[in-house]
Amino acid sequence: MEHLDHLEHLDKDLVDELAQVARETVRDELREQGRKRRRAAVLYGASGAVALYAGAAVALAVGLAWAILLPAWAAALVTAVILGAVAGALREAGRPKRPHAPHRVAGGTAPGAPPGGLGLPYPPMPAAPPRPGVDPEAPHHRG
């Protein structure tokens, strides 16, 4: 039985060693992926900064072109209005498309259904008022 105790100790050592190797392998892989992602993020950021400067150069060129026909302050103002219109159009293009809600008018009629769209907004009205002495909850029998 003593030789089995020795094997049990070896098994535990082997499991511990395998766990350590697995942890190191996973740690190294995550570190490498982090380096790649950081590099990609830096490159995306740099490309955004360069694109910003390119856009500024285009805006300057448009302003200088307008300055041929207009005073410098008017050319700058026209360029700013054009850029504002482009920015507004881009913002609208980026918004998610939603169906328009029906317009509600103060003092108008009650909606035909609740906002959730299920059921009636209030209980239905009977066709005629109840007759005196007749229980409206009693079962109806035709005679």
Residue, then its C-alpha position, 0 to 999 in steps of 0.5 A: m500500500e505504501h507504493l500507492d501513497h507515493l503514486e498519489h503524491l506524484d499525481k497531485d504534483l502532476v496536476d499542480e504542475l499542469a495547472q501552473v502551465a495552463r495558467e501561464t499559457v493563458r496569461d501569456e496569450l491574454r498579454e499578447q492579445g492585449r498588445k495587439r488590441r492596444r496597437a490597433a486602438v492607437l492606430y485608430g486614434a491616430s487615423g481619427a486625428v489625421a482625418l480631423y486635420a484633413g477635414a480642417a484643411v478642406a474647410l479652410a480651402v472652402g473658406l478661401a474659395w469663398a473669400i475670392l468672392l466675399p469679404a473674409w468674415a463673410a466667407a468664414l460665416v458661409t463656410a461655418v453655415i455649410l459645415g453646420a448643415v452637413a453636421g446636422a444632416l450627418r446627425e439625422a442620418g445617424r439617428p435610429k429610425r422610429p415610427h412617429a407617434p400619433h400627435r395628441v391634441a389637448g382637448g381632443t377625443a380619447p384614444g381608441a385603445p390604451p398606449g400599450g395597444l391591448g384591451l379597451p381603455y374603459p369598460p364597454m357601455p350597455a346598449a340600454p340602461p338597466r330596467p328597475g327590479v332586474d338584476p343585471e348579473a342574473p343569467h338571461h333566459r328567453g321564454 
